[in-house]
Every structure is written in structure tokens, then in C-alpha cells.
Amino acid sequence: MPFRRPFGILVIGLLAVTVAVSACSRGGADDRAPEPGDRAVAKVQDETIWASDVKREAVAQGLVGEGEPLDVTSDLFRRVLDEVIDQKLLAKEAERRRLDASPLAQRRLEATRERILGDMLVESVVNGAISDQAVQTLYNEQLRLAKTSEEIRVRLILSRTRPEADAVIGILGQGASFEAVAMERSVDEATRFSGGDLGYSTLDVMPQAYAGALRDKPAGSTVGPFQTEGGWAVLRVEDRRKENPPTLEQARPQIVRYLTYEGVRQLLEQLRGKAKVDVLLSGEGAGRNEEPASAPPAQPNAAPAIPSPATSSSAPAA
């Protein structure tokens, strides 16, 4: 389940600007490893390409995660390496043709440089401030605030008419298996071949007709028939259980994302508070003291809701 709070995201993109970054580079003959333990993997006209360059490109393309390893002997590494080599060749040819000398090119290259520097600032200032203790504290607070709901596992047989639904009740009353009758008679194509299984879900996400019929029914109950927009429904309550909150490790990615966005928003607020910024636009809204567009909206006391474990939501619309 995603955050209930709408976040704006500070996008620090590298994928669309890799060639421009290559065109910015100078001093390519420097053979010193940019990172400890780095490995030279290719040379393009005496300019070294390092394993970290290939990994950075793979991360920018979303092929691997920031913290995931990338084996230099893998097919993926070789494919991305070929792309980095191609980018180097294109950038060098652009330099040879003096395409980097125009004012427009200089502005675009400077914009790329600023994006990368902003990314590095976020990594060093914001990400560096996100500790395990901060994650644990927010997780404990959200557990305290979380409301635990009851989940219900239900099976469905959907009929087109009331007489057909009554016939289903009669067959079930003779001891027939609910799953078998669902496969034979239900007109709900989404669930009939799984014996009508709708999985676990909470009443608040069910169609109103289903929620009303199931509200006080214990496990083992057969409910219906009752009318919905899709036809006449007969339900079987398989199980009722308390919804379990996620573990810390399950919730960690969303908590870290929230803390990162909050850190970026606060950093931008500080920077805007210190800087002289004049918006040179006329008309309505010009000059207003607005929230930075690249930061998430500020909401007092807002925090990410502890996400629910994945539940089935295959119930047909009422």
C-alpha cells in the first residue's frame, strides 16, 4: 500500500544527461581510480572507463539498484559498458566538432552539472542523516497510531438471476463443495476457476453490499443470496483474522523514502530562506511565497502510514 500522503519528488535524473556529462569531462588520461577498489574496464582514446562508471549508468537506467552489486563478468555489465563506450565516442566527436562551445550547449551542460551536484548534496546531507534509530522511531510511532482491522477471507458464487442463486443454495444445502459449485455455476470469470476465492480483505475496501452482508458473519457461514450490480451473490466466509502490521524490514523502504523527502523539503526551505529569489513573472500568483516545487508538500504532523500487508482485492464491484 503506498503512502497515504501525496509526496512531491525531487527528481535528480542522470539517464537523459549521460552524454552531456561525458562531454563535460576533461583530463581523461588520469588513471587514478575514482573510488577505492575500483577497476579499469576499458579505454577510449586513452580515457579510462572504470567499473564504477558502468555501475552508475546501470543504476541511472534502473537496471540495478543503488546498493546492488554488478558483476563485471556478467552480460549486463558488458552491455552497459558498450553503451558507456558509445557515449564517450559520441561526446568526443561532439567536442571535436565544437558543439560544446555554443552558449546553448554551455547552459545545458551547466544544468547537468547542477543536477549532479544537487544529487550529491542530497546524498551527503539528507541520506546521511537517516539513521537506523530514526527509522525505528518513526516505525514505533506509526505502530502506536495504526488501527488494526479485521480481515475476512471469502468465496463467491455469482448468479445472473435470483432463481439461479436459490438453486445454488439448494445444491450447497445438499453438501456440495462450495469450490466445486463456484467452478461450475459462478458467472464471475475472475474467481470461478479458483473456486470463487476472493482472498483476504477488510470490510472497508469491499463493495457496500458485500460488507453489509458479511459484517457479523462468523467463519463457516454461507451468506446470501443478495443482489449486487453484477448479479446475485452467495458468499462463504472461510476465515476471519486480525490484520497484521508489517515488520520493520517490510516498512523500511517507505519510511526511508518519507524521511528522505522530508529532509529534502526542509533543506530547500532553509536554502530558500537564506537566498534572494526573484520570480520574474507577471500576473496572478507572481511573487507569492510558495513551497519549493521540487519538495514534497509540507503537512504538519504528517507521517507515512504503516502499510498493510498485501491483500486480495478481487471482489467484483457492487
BELJOMO-V733224 format. One record per backbone hydrogen bond with DSSP energy under -1.0 kcal/mol. CO is the residue of the C=O (numbers start at 1). NH is the residue of the N-H. E is the energy in kcal/mol with one decimal. If there is no record, write none. Layout:
# BELJOMO-V733224
co:CO nh:NH e:E
co:CO nh:NH e:E
This chain:
# BELJOMO-V733224
co:14 nh:17 e:-1.3
co:17 nh:21 e:-2.2
co:18 nh:22 e:-2.4
co:19 nh:23 e:-2.2
co:20 nh:24 e:-1.3
co:21 nh:25 e:-1.1
co:27 nh:30 e:-1.6
co:28 nh:48 e:-1.3
co:35 nh:38 e:-2.1
co:39 nh:51 e:-2.6
co:42 nh:49 e:-3.2
co:44 nh:47 e:-1.5
co:47 nh:44 e:-2.8
co:49 nh:41 e:-3.0
co:49 nh:42 e:-1.3
co:50 nh:54 e:-1.5
co:51 nh:55 e:-2.5
co:52 nh:56 e:-2.4
co:53 nh:57 e:-1.8
co:54 nh:58 e:-2.4
co:55 nh:59 e:-2.5
co:56 nh:60 e:-2.3
co:57 nh:61 e:-1.8
co:58 nh:63 e:-2.5
co:59 nh:62 e:-1.4
co:65 nh:68 e:-1.2
co:71 nh:74 e:-1.7
co:74 nh:78 e:-1.9
co:75 nh:79 e:-2.4
co:76 nh:80 e:-2.5
co:77 nh:81 e:-2.7
co:78 nh:82 e:-2.3
co:79 nh:83 e:-1.6
co:80 nh:84 e:-2.5
co:81 nh:85 e:-2.6
co:82 nh:86 e:-2.3
co:83 nh:87 e:-2.4
co:84 nh:88 e:-2.4
co:85 nh:89 e:-2.5
co:86 nh:90 e:-2.6
co:87 nh:91 e:-2.7
co:88 nh:92 e:-2.7
co:89 nh:93 e:-2.2
co:90 nh:94 e:-2.2
co:91 nh:95 e:-2.3
co:92 nh:96 e:-2.5
co:93 nh:97 e:-1.8
co:94 nh:99 e:-2.7
co:95 nh:98 e:-1.8
co:98 nh:101 e:-1.3
co:102 nh:106 e:-2.4
co:103 nh:107 e:-2.1
co:104 nh:108 e:-2.2
co:105 nh:109 e:-2.7
co:106 nh:110 e:-2.2
co:107 nh:111 e:-2.2
co:108 nh:112 e:-1.9
co:109 nh:113 e:-2.3
co:110 nh:114 e:-2.4
co:111 nh:115 e:-2.1
co:112 nh:116 e:-2.2
co:113 nh:117 e:-2.5
co:114 nh:118 e:-2.5
co:115 nh:119 e:-2.2
co:116 nh:120 e:-2.4
co:117 nh:121 e:-2.2
co:118 nh:122 e:-2.3
co:119 nh:123 e:-2.3
co:120 nh:124 e:-2.3
co:121 nh:125 e:-3.1
co:122 nh:127 e:-2.7
co:126 nh:129 e:-1.2
co:127 nh:130 e:-1.3
co:129 nh:131 e:-1.1
co:131 nh:135 e:-2.0
co:132 nh:136 e:-2.6
co:133 nh:137 e:-2.6
co:134 nh:138 e:-2.1
co:135 nh:139 e:-2.3
co:136 nh:140 e:-2.6
co:137 nh:141 e:-2.1
co:138 nh:142 e:-2.4
co:139 nh:143 e:-2.3
co:140 nh:144 e:-1.9
co:141 nh:145 e:-1.5
co:142 nh:146 e:-1.9
co:149 nh:243 e:-3.7
co:151 nh:241 e:-2.5
co:152 nh:201 e:-1.5
co:153 nh:238 e:-2.5
co:153 nh:239 e:-1.3
co:154 nh:198 e:-3.2
co:155 nh:236 e:-2.2
co:157 nh:234 e:-2.1
co:158 nh:187 e:-2.6
co:159 nh:232 e:-3.2
co:161 nh:165 e:-1.9
co:162 nh:166 e:-2.8
co:163 nh:167 e:-2.0
co:164 nh:168 e:-1.7
co:165 nh:169 e:-2.0
co:166 nh:170 e:-2.1
co:167 nh:171 e:-2.2
co:168 nh:172 e:-2.5
co:169 nh:173 e:-2.2
co:171 nh:176 e:-1.5
co:172 nh:175 e:-1.9
co:177 nh:181 e:-2.3
co:178 nh:182 e:-2.5
co:179 nh:183 e:-2.1
co:180 nh:184 e:-1.6
co:181 nh:185 e:-3.2
co:182 nh:186 e:-1.7
co:187 nh:189 e:-1.1
co:188 nh:191 e:-1.4
co:188 nh:192 e:-2.3
co:191 nh:194 e:-1.6
co:191 nh:196 e:-2.8
co:192 nh:195 e:-1.5
co:196 nh:156 e:-2.0
co:199 nh:154 e:-1.3
co:200 nh:312 e:-1.1
co:201 nh:152 e:-2.9
co:202 nh:205 e:-1.5
co:203 nh:206 e:-1.1
co:207 nh:211 e:-2.5
co:208 nh:212 e:-2.7
co:209 nh:213 e:-1.6
co:210 nh:214 e:-1.9
co:211 nh:215 e:-1.2
co:214 nh:217 e:-1.6
co:218 nh:221 e:-1.7
co:221 nh:237 e:-2.6
co:223 nh:235 e:-3.1
co:226 nh:233 e:-3.1
co:231 nh:228 e:-3.3
co:232 nh:159 e:-3.1
co:233 nh:226 e:-1.7
co:234 nh:157 e:-2.4
co:235 nh:223 e:-3.0
co:236 nh:155 e:-2.3
co:237 nh:220 e:-3.7
co:239 nh:153 e:-2.6
co:241 nh:151 e:-3.7
co:247 nh:251 e:-2.1
co:248 nh:252 e:-1.7
co:251 nh:255 e:-2.2
co:252 nh:256 e:-3.1
co:253 nh:257 e:-2.1
co:254 nh:258 e:-2.5
co:255 nh:259 e:-2.7
co:256 nh:260 e:-2.4
co:257 nh:261 e:-2.5
co:258 nh:262 e:-2.7
co:259 nh:263 e:-2.3
co:260 nh:264 e:-2.5
co:261 nh:265 e:-2.6
co:262 nh:266 e:-2.5
co:263 nh:267 e:-2.3
co:264 nh:268 e:-2.6
co:265 nh:269 e:-2.2
co:266 nh:270 e:-2.2
co:267 nh:271 e:-2.5
co:268 nh:272 e:-2.7
co:269 nh:273 e:-1.9
co:270 nh:274 e:-1.3
co:271 nh:275 e:-1.7
co:279 nh:281 e:-1.5
co:283 nh:286 e:-1.7
co:285 nh:288 e:-1.5
co:288 nh:290 e:-1.5
co:292 nh:295 e:-1.6
co:299 nh:302 e:-2.1
co:318 nh:229 e:-1.7
